[in-house]
Amino acid sequence: MLSTATPAPIRTAALLAAGLLLLTACGEGGNTGAADGKKAEGFPLTLKNCGRTVTVKAPPQQAVSVDQGSTEILLSLGLADRLAGTATWTDPVMKSLEKANAGVERISENRPSSEKVLDKEPDFLSASFASTLAKGGVAPREQFEKLGVPTYVSPADCVGKDNSGGGDGARTAPLTMDSVYTEVRELSQVFDVPERGDALVKKLRARVEKATDGIDASDTSLLYWFSDSKAPYLAGCCGAPGVITKELGAKNVFDDTHDEWPQISWETVADRNPDVLVIGDLSRTTQTAESAEKKIEFLESNPVTKTMDAVKNRRYVLLSGQAMNPTIRTVEGLERVAAGLRDFGLAG
């Protein structure tokens, strides 16, 4: 689910001025990319990313990550010392990354302006969502690329996904964890630490295998609620919640829509009456009912929802927003939903 905070307008003059400063700085004997000052092997590195060709001249030393999912991958790869700033947070950082994250400047809780990003003189820019680096987001990718700043968007938000219709896009093919693993590996290559990427993917795969070992939830229906109580954003068939649902053998009550996060009425939700509600527990405050506490308070007081079986039996599984997005924390979501279903006696 994307951040809905409205970014500051892009001011072309300021963007170009900041870009000139950036290019000047890069031309004044800047770091060549390798930690020892020598040219890294395999660079310049060129890769295909979300329909664009991206060329990285040297391993980044002053990167900016403008979405939490991307940030947590980079921190997990041990790259905190090469991050100049981060932005767009829906949740507290992963516990295991708290120490690393504490040393990195957070330039904005929501989407930053392009000026704030360029103030950090980045040599690389990463994002989890195509809309973050597009018109209406921080700035279109081509704006940064014209200034010599290569950009990268998570493959999970563009491979098998149509983002042309507005909103959060629609899946043309079900998401798989392979897209997330690809992002981990490609970012590790960009930063010239491929062995770290391989190790992280191996660890994530092992966690998925352990979480799903012997589980069968084929008789259980789930609903995923990300945010907003007035016009709730609920998961369609094929995004990150789809990965979780498929791995567990369960059923998403809204698997008949390919929209990533369609807004659906509570009357329709009550009619489908899911066995378990998977609830986003967000720390941001941009919409109504962001926290799990507020969501549960709404569910148990609203006359339409309080009669649902899952509400009457308090069958709730709480997830971070990042665990409901296509990130490395989707694995965390899988683990928690699996544990919840076992606790409710709804999975073999």
C-alpha positions in Angstrom: 0.0 0.0 0.0 1.4 3.4 -1.0 1.9 6.4 1.2 -0.9 8.9 0.6 0.9 11.9 1.9 0.9 14.7 -0.7 4.5 15.6 -1.7 5.6 19.2 -2.1 5.3 20.5 -5.7 8.4 19.9 -7.8 10.1 23.2 -8.5 12.2 22.9 -11.7 14.5 25.7 -11.0 15.4 24.4 -7.6 15.8 20.9 -8.9 18.2 22.0 -11.6 20.2 24.2 -9.2 20.5 21.3 -6.7 21.5 19.1 -9.6 24.3 21.4 -10.7 25.7 21.3 -7.1 25.5 17.6 -7.2 27.3 17.3 -10.5 29.9 19.8 -9.4 30.6 17.8 -6.3 30.9 14.6 -8.2 33.5 16.2 -10.5 35.7 17.4 -7.7 37.6 14.2 -6.9 34.6 12.3 -5.4 34.8 8.7 -4.2 35.4 6.3 -7.0 33.0 3.7 -5.5 35.3 1.0 -4.1 35.9 1.1 -0.4 39.7 1.2 -1.0 39.5 4.0 -3.6 40.2 1.5 -6.5 37.8 1.1 -9.3 35.4 -1.8 -8.5 35.3 -4.7 -10.9 32.2 -5.1 -13.0 31.5 -1.4 -13.1 29.9 0.5 -14.8 27.0 -1.9 -14.1 24.0 -1.8 -16.4 20.7 -3.5 -15.6 17.1 -3.5 -16.8 14.7 -2.1 -14.2 10.9 -1.5 -14.6 11.2 -0.8 -18.3 14.3 1.4 -18.0 18.0 0.8 -18.5 20.0 1.8 -15.4 23.7 2.4 -15.4 25.6 2.7 -12.2 29.2 3.9 -12.7 30.5 2.9 -9.3 29.1 1.3 -6.1 27.1 4.1 -4.4 28.5 5.8 -1.4 25.8 8.4 -0.8 22.5 6.7 -1.6 19.0 7.8 -0.7 16.1 5.3 -0.2 12.7 7.0 -0.5 10.5 4.0 0.6 10.8 1.9 3.8 10.8 -1.4 2.0 13.9 -0.5 0.0 15.5 1.0 3.0 15.2 -2.2 5.1 16.7 -4.2 2.3 19.7 -1.9 2.2 20.1 -2.0 5.9 19.8 -5.8 5.9 22.7 -5.8 3.4 24.8 -3.9 5.9 24.8 -0.7 3.9 23.9 1.8 6.6 27.2 3.6 6.1 26.4 4.2 2.5 22.9 5.7 3.0 22.7 9.5 3.1 19.0 9.5 3.9 15.7 7.7 4.0 12.0 8.6 3.7 8.4 7.4 3.6 7.9 5.2 6.7 4.7 3.4 7.6 6.1 1.4 10.5 8.9 1.2 13.1 12.0 -0.2 11.5 12.7 -4.0 12.0 14.0 -4.7 15.4 17.1 -6.3 14.1 17.9 -3.1 12.1 17.3 -0.5 14.8 20.9 0.1 15.6 21.9 0.4 12.0 19.0 2.7 11.2 19.7 5.0 14.1 22.8 6.3 12.3 21.0 7.2 9.1 19.2 10.5 8.6 15.5 10.3 8.1 14.8 13.2 5.8 11.0 12.8 5.8 8.4 10.5 7.5 6.4 10.7 4.3 7.4 11.3 0.7 10.0 14.0 0.6 10.3 16.9 -1.9 12.8 16.5 -4.7 14.8 19.4 -3.1 15.2 17.5 0.1 16.5 14.4 -1.7 18.9 16.4 -3.8 20.2 18.3 -0.7 21.8 15.0 0.2 23.8 15.0 -3.1 22.8 11.3 -3.8 24.7 9.1 -6.1 21.9 6.5 -6.2 18.2 6.6 -5.5 16.0 3.6 -4.7 12.2 3.2 -4.2 9.7 0.5 -3.5 6.9 1.9 -5.7 6.8 3.2 -9.2 4.5 6.0 -8.1 7.2 7.3 -5.7 9.5 8.2 -8.6 6.8 9.5 -10.9 4.8 12.6 -11.5 2.9 13.3 -8.3 5.6 11.5 -6.3 9.1 12.7 -5.3 9.9 13.4 -8.9 9.9 11.4 -12.2 12.9 9.1 -12.6 14.1 11.0 -15.7 14.5 14.2 -13.7 17.1 12.5 -11.5 18.7 10.6 -14.3 19.2 13.8 -16.3 21.2 15.1 -13.3 23.4 12.0 -13.3 21.6 10.2 -10.4 20.7 6.6 -11.3 17.3 5.3 -9.9 16.0 1.9 -9.0 12.4 0.8 -8.4 11.4 -2.6 -6.8 10.6 -5.1 -9.6 7.8 -6.3 -7.3 5.9 -3.1 -8.2 6.2 -3.4 -12.0 6.8 -7.0 -13.1 3.3 -8.4 -13.8 1.7 -5.2 -12.6 -0.1 -2.4 -14.4 0.3 1.0 -12.7 -1.3 3.1 -15.5 -4.8 3.2 -14.1 -4.1 5.2 -10.9 -4.5 4.1 -7.3 -2.3 1.3 -6.3 -2.3 -0.5 -9.6 -3.5 -3.9 -10.7 -1.8 -7.2 -11.0 -1.7 -8.8 -14.4 0.1 -11.8 -12.9 0.4 -13.0 -9.3 3.3 -11.7 -7.3 5.9 -14.2 -6.2 8.7 -13.9 -3.7 11.1 -14.2 -6.7 10.5 -10.5 -7.4 11.6 -9.6 -3.9 14.6 -11.9 -4.1 15.5 -10.3 -7.4 15.4 -6.9 -5.8 17.7 -8.1 -3.0 20.2 -9.5 -5.4 20.2 -6.6 -7.8 20.7 -4.0 -5.0 23.5 -6.1 -3.6 25.1 -6.1 -7.1 24.7 -2.3 -7.4 26.5 -1.8 -4.1 29.1 -4.5 -4.9 28.2 -6.9 -2.1 26.6 -9.8 -4.0 27.6 -12.3 -1.5 25.4 -10.5 1.1 22.5 -10.6 -1.2 22.8 -14.3 -1.8 23.0 -14.9 2.0 19.9 -12.8 2.7 17.9 -14.6 0.0 19.0 -17.9 1.4 17.8 -16.8 4.9 14.5 -15.6 3.6 13.8 -18.8 1.7 14.6 -20.9 4.8 12.1 -18.9 6.9 9.4 -19.4 4.2 10.0 -23.1 4.2 9.9 -23.3 8.0 6.7 -21.2 8.3 4.8 -23.3 5.8 6.1 -26.7 6.8 3.1 -29.1 7.2 0.5 -26.3 7.2 -2.9 -26.7 5.5 -5.4 -23.8 5.7 -7.5 -24.8 2.7 -10.8 -24.4 4.6 -9.9 -21.0 5.9 -10.9 -17.6 4.4 -8.9 -14.4 5.0 -9.4 -10.7 4.6 -6.5 -8.2 4.6 -7.2 -4.7 5.7 -4.4 -2.1 5.2 -6.0 1.2 6.2 -8.9 3.6 6.3 -12.2 2.8 8.0 -14.5 5.0 5.8 -13.5 3.4 2.5 -11.2 0.6 3.5 -8.2 -0.5 1.4 -8.4 -4.3 1.3 -6.1 -6.7 -0.5 -7.0 -8.0 -3.9 -5.9 -11.4 -5.2 -2.4 -11.1 -6.2 -0.1 -8.8 -4.3 1.9 -9.6 -1.1 -1.2 -10.9 0.8 -1.7 -13.2 -2.2 1.8 -14.6 -1.6 0.9 -15.3 2.0 -2.5 -16.8 1.2 -1.1 -19.1 -1.5 1.7 -20.3 0.7 -0.8 -21.3 3.4 -3.3 -22.8 1.0 -6.0 -20.5 2.3 -8.5 -18.3 0.4 -8.6 -14.5 0.2 -12.3 -13.5 0.2 -11.5 -10.8 -2.4 -9.5 -13.0 -4.7 -11.9 -12.0 -7.5 -10.2 -8.6 -8.0 -6.8 -8.0 -9.4 -6.5 -4.4 -8.0 -3.7 -4.2 -5.5 -5.7 -2.5 -2.8 -9.3 -1.9 -3.9 -11.6 0.2 -1.7 -14.6 -2.0 -0.8 -17.7 -1.3 1.2 -18.1 -2.8 4.7 -21.5 -4.3 3.6 -19.7 -6.3 1.0 -17.1 -7.4 3.5 -19.8 -8.5 6.0 -21.5 -10.4 3.2 -18.3 -12.4 2.5 -17.8 -13.0 6.2 -14.1 -14.1 6.3 -12.9 -16.5 9.0 -9.9 -14.3 9.9 -9.1 -10.6 9.6 -5.4 -9.8 8.9 -5.1 -6.2 10.1 -2.4 -3.6 9.3 -0.9 -2.0 12.4 0.6 1.2 11.0 2.4 4.0 12.8 1.7 6.7 10.3 -1.4 9.0 10.7 -2.3 10.0 7.1 -5.7 8.1 7.0 -8.4 7.0 9.4 -7.9 3.8 11.5 -4.2 3.4 10.8 -3.3 1.5 14.0 -4.6 -2.0 14.8 -6.2 -0.6 18.0 -8.2 1.9 16.0 -9.2 -0.8 13.4 -10.4 -3.2 16.0 -12.3 -0.5 17.9 -14.1 0.3 14.6 -14.8 -3.3 13.8 -16.3 -4.0 17.2 -18.5 -0.9 17.3 -19.7 -0.6 13.7 -23.2 -2.2 13.3 -22.3 -3.7 10.0 -19.0 -5.3 11.0 -19.5 -6.3 14.6 -21.7 -9.3 13.7 -19.0 -10.9 11.5 -17.8 -14.2 12.7 -14.1 -13.1 12.8 -15.1 -10.0 14.9 -17.3 -11.9 17.3 -14.6 -14.5 17.9 -11.8 -11.8 17.8 -9.8 -13.7 15.2 -7.4 -11.0 14.3 -3.8 -11.3 13.1 -1.8 -8.0 13.3 0.8 -7.2 10.7 3.1 -4.2 10.0 2.3 -2.3 6.9 5.6 -3.5 5.4 4.6 -7.1 6.0 1.5 -6.5 3.8 3.6 -4.9 1.0 5.9 -6.8 -1.4 9.1 -6.5 0.7 11.5 -8.8 2.6 8.9 -8.4 5.5 6.3 -10.3 3.5 8.1 -13.3 5.0 7.3 -11.8 8.5 3.7 -11.6 7.4 3.6 -15.2 6.3 5.1 -16.3 9.7 2.6 -14.3 11.7 -0.5 -15.4 9.7 0.6 -19.0 9.9 1.1 -18.8 13.6 -2.3 -17.0 14.0 -4.1 -19.7 12.0 -2.6 -22.4 14.1 -3.5 -20.6 17.3 -7.1 -20.3 16.1 -7.2 -24.0 15.2 -7.8 -23.2 11.6 -4.7 -24.8 10.0 -3.4 -28.3 10.0 
